[in-house]
Amino acid sequence: MLAITTKCENESSPHILVTSHGGFLRQLFIFLVKEHRCQMPSEDVDKYFMNNTSVTKVHFDLNKESLEATDFTCSVLYCDQHLKDN
């Protein structure tokens, strides 16, 4: 499921933006925790409410030869600070 289709030869740490329906993203994060042992800021990733346009950042290692993604770590989960009034 997790595959990168193009090599980023000039990038030491490529960035990938994924936008989708919150329900799909929630299932993706649960998959990353269960199948890839992704380290999350919270144990209960499936119990949190995800606001529209919230931001989650997941870091991973990318094997440049096989393009296999490994060692997933979530540093930001469902952040919605950009939606709050100052």
C-alpha positions as CSV (number, residue, x, y, z in Angstrom):
1,M,0.0,0.0,0.0
2,L,2.8,2.5,0.9
3,A,4.8,3.0,-2.3
4,I,6.6,5.9,-3.7
5,T,6.5,5.8,-7.5
6,T,9.2,8.4,-8.4
7,K,12.7,8.7,-7.1
8,C,13.7,12.0,-5.4
9,E,17.4,11.9,-6.2
10,N,18.0,15.5,-5.3
11,E,16.0,15.3,-2.0
12,S,17.6,13.9,1.1
13,S,14.2,14.0,2.9
14,P,11.3,14.2,0.4
15,H,8.0,15.6,1.5
16,I,4.7,14.1,0.5
17,L,1.4,15.9,0.9
18,V,-1.7,13.7,1.3
19,T,-5.2,15.2,1.3
20,S,-8.3,13.2,1.7
21,H,-11.5,12.6,3.6
22,G,-10.9,12.5,7.4
23,G,-12.4,9.0,7.6
24,F,-9.8,7.7,5.2
25,L,-7.0,9.5,6.9
26,R,-8.0,8.1,10.3
27,Q,-8.0,4.6,8.9
28,L,-4.6,5.3,7.3
29,F,-3.1,6.3,10.7
30,I,-4.6,3.3,12.4
31,F,-3.0,1.1,9.6
32,L,0.3,2.8,10.2
33,V,0.2,2.1,13.9
34,K,-1.0,-1.5,13.6
35,E,0.9,-2.7,10.5
36,H,4.0,-0.5,10.6
37,R,4.4,0.2,14.3
38,C,4.2,4.0,13.7
39,Q,5.0,5.9,16.9
40,M,2.2,8.3,17.6
41,P,2.0,11.2,20.1
42,S,-1.0,9.4,21.7
43,E,-2.0,5.7,22.1
44,D,-5.6,6.4,21.1
45,V,-5.3,7.6,17.6
46,D,-8.6,6.1,16.6
47,K,-10.5,7.9,19.5
48,Y,-9.6,11.5,18.7
49,F,-11.8,13.8,16.6
50,M,-10.1,15.1,13.5
51,N,-11.2,18.7,12.6
52,N,-11.6,19.6,9.0
53,T,-8.2,20.7,7.5
54,S,-6.3,19.5,10.6
55,V,-2.6,18.7,10.1
56,T,-0.8,15.5,10.9
57,K,3.0,15.0,10.2
58,V,4.4,11.6,9.8
59,H,8.1,11.1,9.3
60,F,9.6,7.9,7.8
61,D,12.7,6.5,6.3
62,L,12.8,5.8,2.6
63,N,15.0,3.2,1.0
64,K,16.2,4.9,-2.2
65,E,16.7,1.6,-4.0
66,S,13.5,-0.2,-3.2
67,L,11.4,2.9,-2.4
68,E,10.1,1.1,0.6
69,A,9.0,3.3,3.5
70,T,9.9,2.2,7.0
71,D,10.3,3.5,10.6
72,F,7.2,5.7,10.8
73,T,6.9,8.3,13.5
74,C,4.1,10.8,13.9
75,S,5.2,14.1,15.4
76,V,1.9,16.1,15.0
77,L,-1.5,14.5,15.3
78,Y,-4.7,16.3,14.1
79,C,-3.4,19.8,14.8
80,D,-5.9,22.6,14.2
81,Q,-4.1,25.6,15.6
82,H,-4.2,27.3,12.2
83,L,-8.1,27.3,12.5
84,K,-8.2,29.2,15.9
85,D,-8.7,32.9,16.1
86,N,-5.7,34.9,17.5
